Amino acid sequence: MYPFVINGKDFSKLVNKYGVVERLEPVLGGSIQDLDGITHSKVIRWRRNVTFPINPLTDAQAAELHAELTADPLVVTYFSPNSNESVSCRMQPPTLEHELGLVNGNKRHWLGGTLNLAEV
């Protein structure tokens, strides 16, 4: 099972390991324009933007996940499909898209959704 840890708490069972999408976007340093009018920029690092597919959640699981996602700092460890290894980085507070799915008696289940995280 691939790791998905938020601030030291393991949430691997809540994330579908298939479908994790990691995009790397360049963070540019200062730029310079030469005499020909061409602008040159230097990439100083790569910022990770990751989308995780979330499995269906109960109210208790959704509340526990929400409590960790709103903590400061938000440090996430996950398996990176790009580098094929576990990565740990500080992330911005995320957007979590989900919808209410099934009400069974007095127990609600949230349909799986997506969790979008961006590195600070």
ABEGO torsion letter per residue (X at the ends): XBBBBBGGBBAAAABBABGBBBBBBBBBBBBBBBAAGBBBBBBABBBBBBBBBBBBBBAAAAAAAAAAAABOBBBBBBBBAAAGBBBBBBBBBBBBBBBBABBBEABBBBBBBBBBBBBX
